[in-house]
Every structure is written in C-alpha cells, then in structure tokens.
Amino acid sequence: MTELQKYDSLSKEEIMRMTGQEDDSGSGSLVLPKLAINRVGEDDDGNPLSYTYYTLPLPKDNPDERAPCLISCADDEQEELGLEKDEFVVEIHELNGLGLCKTEEELAILYRSLTNEDIE
C-alpha cells in the first residue's frame, strides 16, 4: 500500500497538475483532468484578485453554478492558519468549517460521504 500525501502539503502546481488545470506561470502545460477543481483568481467581473482559492462542486460534474461545493482557504490566509506556502485546507462552502479537511484522505472520505462517488 502506498502512503497518501497530505492534501495540505501539495504545492499549487501539484494541485493544478492533479486536477487538469493549466499552469498560468507561462509554461502553458496542460495535463489530463482527474478532478473538476476550479482555480479562482478573479472576481465575477473578470478582475484579478490578490489571492487564489479552489472550489469543487458537489458532485464534481454538477453544472449548476449554485451547487453546493467544497472550498479551499485562500493562499493569502496560509500564514494566519499556520500553513506553509501552497498548503491548503478545504471545507464545505458557507458552513463555517463543517467538513474541514487537511489531508487528501480526509477530502476523499468527505467527498464520498456527500456524493456517494469517488473523488477521482
């Protein structure tokens, strides 16, 4: 059995690679998507934000913009939360910490509990 890597120890680039997000650092690389995690770096009007966070609709293929979702902390909250750079925690959006996940395993368990589907 392989060891699971802590979700909160993954770098932004590793999360983007795992989830099929294009790396906007200039390399232009794109990998096959595993999860439907959305990287949010701009407001509703398309203006760049000074921070980035990630969302995952429930279930991940739900096209409804108002669907419940999991949301990460923003990258500008990491120091306040005692996290290293590019470490994130994830929770159920707008439920004040309910479903807080700090590892990849916790995230997979929560997702399965909420959707009866595997996260990948």
GIKA-V222885 format. One record per backbone hydrogen bond with DSSP energy under -1.0 kcal/mol. CO is the residue of the C=O (numbers start at 1). NH is the residue of the N-H. Records with the same first field share a line. If there is no record, write none. Layout:
CO = NH ; NH
This chain:
6 = 9
7 = 10
11 = 15
12 = 16
13 = 17
14 = 18
15 = 19
16 = 21
29 = 23
38 = 55
40 = 53
41 = 49
43 = 46
47 = 43
52 = 75
53 = 40
54 = 72
55 = 38
56 = 70
59 = 62
64 = 67
68 = 58
69 = 93
70 = 56
71 = 91
74 = 77
77 = 81
78 = 83
79 = 82
84 = 87
89 = 73
90 = 101
91 = 71
92 = 95
95 = 98
97 = 100
98 = 92
101 = 90
102 = 8
103 = 107
104 = 108
105 = 109
106 = 110
107 = 111
108 = 112
109 = 113
110 = 114
111 = 115
112 = 116
